């Protein structure tokens, strides 16, 4: 995939991996639109990177439609949709008083929103000469993480959906990519107390993702995610026990 002069939408583009994706894609000469729930953070990210900001909550159908309508009005097409927005919640399923709300929120942001937004974006993507969808998944898709009762499940769902959508959308000329990072050195990782994880720098991660897309690598295992997938096949019980030792702040 050529990654210049594209119209790109990055969800959750105001911080973390999304912010770094935005920075590097703008630097390559792309027009990048970022969306997110926090208007102030989004505006600052747009100022820092040169992106266009459209505030909106991707878990809300009306916001999804409004964001895509603005892109259609201004650009007439969408070349690349990057489903990056996500949350990482560590809690005790039985004891936490907010468990029910956390279940719904994490599934909505991590799993439902990327799929519904992708479906709504298809008409715009079909106006592109080289359309693509990128899901930011996680190596944790290959192992259940006891300290985060829902997160790993949402990433496993996205992994399977990315595979099926890749198959279904290929005849329509839409390439579906999935990047599966390890733990990345962002604010999201600050809840981890464990030293078992080697944190990857966001700038290194994004460089590898963009390089993989240029090489048409549709499934990208990055950093320790390669080891996690390998261990999930040869020693799944051992891998699970290691993740069960993970402590959170």
Secondary structure as UniProt FT lines:
FT   STRAND          7..11
FT   TURN            12..14
FT   HELIX           16..27
FT   TURN            28..29
FT   STRAND          31..36
FT   HELIX           39..49
FT   STRAND          52..55
FT   TURN            58..59
FT   HELIX           61..75
FT   STRAND          80..83
FT   TURN            93..95
FT   TURN            97..98
FT   HELIX           99..107
FT   HELIX           108..112
FT   HELIX           113..125
FT   TURN            126..127
FT   STRAND          132..136
FT   HELIX           139..142
FT   TURN            146..147
FT   TURN            149..150
FT   HELIX           151..170
FT   TURN            171..173
FT   STRAND          175..180
FT   HELIX           187..191
FT   HELIX           202..214
FT   TURN            215..216
FT   STRAND          219..221
FT   TURN            223..224
FT   HELIX           225..234
FT   HELIX           236..244
//
